Amino acid sequence: MNRQLKDRILRWVLASSAIAGCSLLALILIAVIWRGHSAINIDFLFGAPGNFGEGGIFYQALGTLLLMLGAGVLSFPIALGSALFQTEILRPGKTAELFQLLMYSLNAVPTILFGLIGFMVFGVWLDIGVSWTTGVFILAVMISPTVQTVMRQSIEAIPEHYQETARALGLSPWQRVRAVVLPQSAYGLVTGVLLGLARAAGETAAIMFTATVFSGILFPETWTEPVLTLQTHILTLAQEAVDPNTVANAWGAGLVLIGIVFFLISLSLVIRSRLSLEADS
């Protein structure tokens, strides 16, 4: 088998893999849009929930955003500090490799385990109970490895001559971080947070028995109250709904949720491209 034939086969395999992945995503989007578009209207998007499966999803969407934003605020300093520690303090070697392996391993932990352990720590030991605060803590811990990985990769992508120039000027490590690392990796920091928020938006197992309820509340008024979320709303309707209109509302809620995820991913790509261009200029 000559080299040209091998290259053609490899290109065909790679192209087939890319087409298969994009086709699967397209099928999912088409199915959600086809089944859920009929439920989308002003009352559905901005109305309060009614009886089972009736009414709007405004408070469910608001609760989802509350958990996402809270998790993003908590995970950002943790992930940034971890990324800076790994890139600016740890020297290349077995310790750094072990630290990176632990981060990758933490990113692969099943989300249901985050929910179980998080509820045991925050809900039981700290006596917060089933509340949106517990959900924020659990999601923050869960998305921190994702955010940290993106931040670390953006910091490591900074050209070495920037660091060498900073050292030649006699800047301390903290001064290098402020003058070089943070400005040059800003696109990665923002992208990491947004991708972490997108992951948090799609999680159900970690919060379904630690932070959310299906009904009985609109919006939490204290730190210890649960919250409505789109994830729990969709899961409950999908399991128990038999009325076609209620099923359509479940698909409509799914369409809104996937719209939030795609918005965050698209925003991260736009911000990444713009900030990277500013950093290179």
N, C-alpha and C positions, 0 to 999 in steps of 0.2 A: 504494500500500500504506500503510494507516494505521498509527499508532504502536502501537495495541493488537495488531494482527496481527503486527507485527514483534516485539513483546515475547513473544507466544505462541510464535512460531517459535524465538526465541532460547532461551526456557525449555525448549522441546521438544528442541532440539539439546543444551543443557547436560545435561538430564536423561538423554538417550540416551547421552551420553558417560559420565556417571557410572555408569549401569546397565551399560554395556558393560565398563567397567573392573572394577566389582565382580563382574560375572558371570564374567569371565576369572579373577579371583582365586579365586572360589568353585569354579570347575571344576578349577583346579590343586589346591586343598586337598582337594576330594572325591576326585580321582584318587589323590593321595598317600595319603590316609587309607584309601581302599578297597583299594589294593594293598599297603599297608604295615602295616595294623593286625594282620594275622595273625602277623607276626613279633615283635610287641611282647610281651615277657614278662620276668620277673625275670632269667632266665638271659641273655637277649639284651641287656638293659640293663646288667647288672653283671658279666657273664662276660668272661673273657679270649678273645681271638680264637683260633680253631682252624685247621683246614685252610682251603683257599680258599673263602671265603664262609660258613664255618661258625663257630660260637662266638658270643661276644658282641661288643659294640662299646664296652665300658667304657673301654678305653685309647684308642680313637679319639676318643671324646667328651672324654676328659681332655686329650689332645693338642690338640684344637681349642680348648678353654677356655684352655689354656696360651698358645697363640699369640694368642688374643683379648685376654686380660688383659695380657700383655706389651706388645702393641701399644697398648692403651688407656693403660697407665702411661706409655709413651714419648711418645705423641702428645698427651697432655693439656697438659703445660707448653709444648710447641711451639705448639700451637693457641691456647692462652690468651695466650701472649706475643705471637703474631702478631695476634690479635684486639685486644688492648689497644694494640699499636703502631698499628694501623690506626684505631682509634676515639679514642684519647686523645692520641696524639702527632702523627700525620699530620693536616694541615689539609685540609679539603675542597678538591678541585681535581683537576687532571689526574694528579698523582702518586698520590693516593688511588684514583682511578678505574682507573689502570693496575694498581695493586696488587690491587684487587678483581678485575679482569679476569684477571690471572695466576692468582689463586686458583681462579676458575671454570674456567679452562683446565686447570689441574692436576687438577681434580676430574674432567675429561672424558678424561684420558689413559687409553687402554686398559690394563687390568690386566696383560696379558701383557708390556707394555713395562716396567711396574714390576718384574715378575719378572726380565726380561732384564738391565735396568740394575742392579737391586738385587743380582743374583747376581754381575755383573761387579765391582761395588764391594765388597760385603761378602764374597761367596764367594771371589772370585779375588784382588782387590787386598789385602784385609784377611786373606785366607787362613783364613776361617772355614769355607768349604766348605758342603756341603749339611747344614744343621743348623737346629734350631729357633730358634737365635739369629738366623740370617739371615732366617728367616721373620718373626720379630718385628720386625726392623728394616724389612723391606720393607712389611709390613702397617701399621706405624706411619706410614711416609711416605705410604702410599697413602690412609689414612683421615684424615690430618691436614687436608686441605682441607675435607672434609665436617664434621669437628668444628669447625674454625675458622669456617666459614660460619655454623653454628648459633650458636656463641658470639658472633660479631660481631653477628648480627641481634638476639640477646637484649640485648646491651649497648646497641645503637642504639635499642632499644625503651624504654629507661629514660626516664621523663618528664624533660624538660629542667629543670623547676623544682628537681629534686633536685640536679642539677649546679650550677645557679645559686646555690642555698642553700649548697652546699659551698664555692663560690668566694667567696661573701660572707663566710663565716666565716674565710677566709684559709687554707684547707687547701691543701697542696701537691698536685701531681698524684698522687703515691704515696699520700698520705693520702686523697684522693678515691677512689682505686681501692679501698683497704681499707674505707673507711667507707660508700661509696655503690655503686660499680660492682659489686663482687663480691657483696655481700648482695642487691642488687636484681636481679642477673642469674643468681643461683645456679641457678634452674630451667633456664635455657638452657645453662649449663655442664654440668650433669648430663645433660640431654637430648642435647647434642652428643656426649658420650662414649658414651652408650648407643647412639645411632644409628650412630656409627662402629664400635662393636663388632658391631652387627647386620650392617653391611656387611662387616666382616672375616670374620664367620662364614659368609657366602655366597661368599667368594672361593675359587677353585680354581686359576685360571691363574697367579696370582702366587706360589703356594707349591708347586705340584705337582712342580717340578723343582729347587726351592731349599731346601726345608725338610722334605719328607715322604717317607716310604716306605710301601709297602703292607704289608710284613711284615719279620720279622727282628729286631724290637725291640718292647718293650712301652712303656717310658717312658724318656726320655733321662736319663742319669746325669751327663753332662758338658755343657758349653756347646757342644761341637762335634758332638753326635750329632743325627741326624734324629728325627722324631717321627711317630707315627701320627695321622691326622686323618680325620674323617668325610668330608670332601670327596674326598680321594684314594681312600678306601675305596669310596664310591659310584661314582666315575668308573671305577675298575678293574672292579668287579663289573658295571656297566652295559655295559662294552665287551666283556668276556670271558665272562661267566656264561651258561650254557645250561641249567643245572638250575633247575627252577621254584622250589625252596626257596631257592637262592642268589639268584635274582632277587627273591624276596620279601624276603630279608634286605637287599638293596640298597634296596628301597622303604622298608623299616622304618628303615634308617639315614637315608634322606631325610626320613622323618617326624620323627625325632628332631632332625635339623638344622633343619628348618623350625619345629619347636617351640621351639628355642633362639632363633631369630630373632624369632618372634612374642612370646616372653616378654620379650626385650629391648625391643622396640618398645612393648609394652604397659606395661612398667615405666617407660619414658621418658615416656609420656603421663601415667601416674599421678603420677610425681614432678613433672613439669612443672606439672600442675594444682594440686597441693598447695603447692609452693614458690611458685608465682605468687600464690596466695591469701595466703600468709604475707607475701610482699613487699608486697602491696597493702594489707594490714591495718595 
